[in-house]
Amino acid sequence: MQHREDVPGSVYLLHLHPAYQHARHYLGWTEGEPIERLRIHLSGQGSPLIRAVVAGGGTAILVRVWEGETRKFERMLKDRHYSPKLCSVCSEHPHATRKEANRGTPEDR
């Protein structure tokens, strides 16, 4: 039996527009389709953060998806605080691949 954290799915990055207090991004994982998960978030049935963004007149934009990844990968990205570096809205040269995300940025090496 697989542990829940080892189940493959999709890790996705949402850019929040406008930023909500300190938050500019939401990083999540889903077993289903990321676009369907975004619909759930935007309908107010997902993350409380996205619900607050939408209630304040903002929105969330799906900017990146890593397919076939686990919650472990999601946790690694969250722990490293890489969302701005991975976001195609915030970064001129966002990291595109899992290998690049694992390595960090040139400044991190």
Secondary structure as the mmCIF struct_conf table of DSSP 4:
data_model
#
loop_
_struct_conf.conf_type_id
_struct_conf.id
_struct_conf.beg_label_comp_id
_struct_conf.beg_label_asym_id
_struct_conf.beg_label_seq_id
_struct_conf.end_label_comp_id
_struct_conf.end_label_asym_id
_struct_conf.end_label_seq_id
HELX_RH_3T_P HELX_RH_3T_P1 ARG A 4 ASP A 6
STRN STRN1 GLY A 9 TYR A 20
TURN_TY1_P TURN_TY1_P1 GLN A 21 HIS A 22
STRN STRN2 ALA A 23 THR A 30
BEND BEND1 GLU A 31 GLY A 32
HELX_RH_AL_P HELX_RH_AL_P1 PRO A 34 LEU A 42
TURN_TY1_P TURN_TY1_P2 SER A 43 GLY A 44
BEND BEND2 GLN A 45 GLY A 46
HELX_RH_AL_P HELX_RH_AL_P2 PRO A 48 ALA A 55
TURN_TY1_P TURN_TY1_P3 GLY A 56 GLY A 57
STRN STRN3 THR A 59 GLU A 69
HELX_RH_AL_P HELX_RH_AL_P3 ARG A 71 ARG A 80
TURN_TY1_P TURN_TY1_P4 HIS A 81 HIS A 81
HELX_RH_AL_P HELX_RH_AL_P4 SER A 83 LEU A 86
TURN_TY1_P TURN_TY1_P5 SER A 88 CYS A 90
BEND BEND3 GLU A 92 HIS A 93
BEND BEND4 THR A 97 THR A 97
HELX_RH_AL_P HELX_RH_AL_P5 ARG A 98 ARG A 103
HELX_RH_3T_P HELX_RH_3T_P2 PRO A 106 ASP A 108
#
